Amino acid sequence: SSRFVPRVAQAPASSHQPHRPALALQRAMPMIPEPDVEVPEGDVKKGAKLFKAKCAQCHTCEKGGNAKQGPPLYGVMGRTSGTYDGFAYS
């Protein structure tokens, strides 16, 4: 029995764009509108404690912060995923 295996689209050989799977996925997926939900007010102290416990080992959140195991998170809102200059995404 034969199995259908779809072919993955490849960038043209003349393309000088770096391989960015996150960008390709964004272009392929339709935009989904934000859900109309009530978001409760955040708790700054709990958020800071959670960031320190779960995120700070790999990320910084200050403007001009260094890349660690993960990219800096300052300015992440509105930035296209996988596009921080100077960080080698895997």
C-alpha positions in Angstrom: 0.0 0.0 0.0 1.3 3.5 -0.8 1.1 6.4 1.5 0.7 10.0 0.5 3.5 12.2 1.9 3.0 15.9 1.3 6.0 17.9 0.0 7.1 20.9 2.0 7.4 24.1 0.0 11.0 25.2 -0.3 12.2 28.8 -0.8 13.7 29.4 -4.3 17.4 28.9 -4.5 17.9 32.5 -5.4 16.3 33.7 -2.1 18.7 35.4 0.2 16.2 35.4 3.2 17.3 33.4 6.3 15.2 30.4 7.2 12.5 31.7 9.5 9.9 29.0 10.2 8.0 31.2 12.6 7.5 33.8 9.9 6.4 31.3 7.3 3.9 29.9 9.8 2.5 33.3 10.5 2.0 34.0 6.8 0.2 30.7 6.3 -2.2 31.0 9.2 -5.3 33.2 9.0 -5.6 36.0 11.5 -7.8 35.0 14.5 -9.6 37.9 16.2 -9.1 38.5 19.9 -11.8 36.8 22.0 -14.3 39.2 23.7 -13.6 38.3 27.3 -13.1 40.1 30.6 -9.5 39.9 31.8 -9.0 40.4 35.6 -6.6 42.9 36.9 -3.1 41.5 37.4 -1.2 41.1 40.7 2.2 42.8 40.3 3.7 41.0 43.3 2.6 37.6 42.2 3.7 38.3 38.6 7.2 39.4 39.7 7.5 36.3 41.9 6.4 34.1 39.1 8.8 35.7 36.6 11.7 35.3 39.0 10.9 31.7 39.7 10.0 30.6 36.1 11.5 33.0 33.6 14.5 35.0 34.9 16.9 32.1 34.5 16.6 32.4 30.7 15.2 35.9 30.1 15.8 39.5 31.0 13.0 42.0 30.9 14.8 45.3 31.2 15.4 47.7 28.2 18.8 46.7 26.8 18.9 43.5 28.7 21.3 40.7 27.6 20.2 37.6 25.9 20.6 34.5 28.1 19.4 31.0 27.2 16.4 32.9 25.8 16.0 36.3 24.1 15.3 39.4 26.2 11.6 40.0 26.7 11.6 43.8 26.7 9.5 45.0 23.7 8.1 41.5 23.0 4.6 42.8 22.6 4.0 43.7 19.0 7.3 42.1 17.8 7.1 39.3 15.3 8.0 36.1 17.0 11.5 34.7 16.3 12.9 38.1 15.2 15.1 39.5 18.0 18.4 40.6 16.4 21.4 38.9 17.9 19.7 35.9 19.2 20.1 32.5 17.4 16.7 30.9 17.6 16.7 27.1 17.2 
